[in-house]
């Protein structure tokens, strides 16, 4: 029987920052990035400071490898409609933060942005996505802009994309629990907080030994369990509020269509109902969040409602 392990985001905050446990992070990143990763140190910056406000379990870990490249790992449990923008902001901020004054642009650090999300972000069938920057010709098909020989030599690059941030997006809840390769074994752990006995991915054996919840002392185990219970409770509240608002809005829209008495009116009413439902859902989420004393700015990020609209709900 598999033992329950502590979640990856908890481990990043409490355990994986220790140099003795870098092998776990190195294993995960090696499987994901497809090249050997050796972590030199875990850095502290404005991008990964821990705060007293842990309502939304957002955990960042910033590491530097032997090549002086920066690797930002972010775990997000709660839905953020602007999360794509957040990914761009996070990588851009790292670039400027670690750009030394008086140095040329050639000193810009390479950034890998690893994003582990537990909500339905965007539209797509896959559970792992990868993005990078390339320059393609508009007139010549298959024409990819490449660095000159001098640029390759001076900046130690093979492609222009080697300069720009690269993004990895893991939509964990989309995973079907069937591990077809070693990276899938890591996704299985991220989703289920368990590691099967036959898994062979790099770092997982060490993770199994280190992240065993039974090894936590009584105080840490109590804090961890309470945190997990709170997370599930909040997710349940937000889901209930969203569904309640959606049903309310759809009923309102369908009723509007019936009142118009025409087929076109019914169709338009249903479409309008869906729109109304989304709005009502956001309002219900905002109301529940306010009852939980969540900051207005955070609620605005989650729902897309303006700060002024949320204040009016008070």
Secondary structure, 3 states (H helix, E strand, C coil): CCCCECCHHHHHHHCCCCHHHHHHHHHHHHHHHCCCCCEEEEECCCCCCCCCCCCCCCEEEEEEECCCCEEEEEEECCCCCCHHHHHHHHHHHHHHHCCCCCCCHHHCCCEEEEEEECCCCCCCCCCEEEECCCCECCCCCCCECCCCHHHHHHHCCCCHHHCCCEEEEEEHHHCCCCCCCHHHHHHHHHHHCCCCCCCCCCCHHHHHHHCEHHHCCHHHHHHHHHHHHHHHHHHHHHHHHHHHHHHHHHHHHHHHHHHHCCHHHHHHHHHHHHHHHHHHHHHHHHHHHHHCCCCHHHHHHHHCCCHHHHHHHC
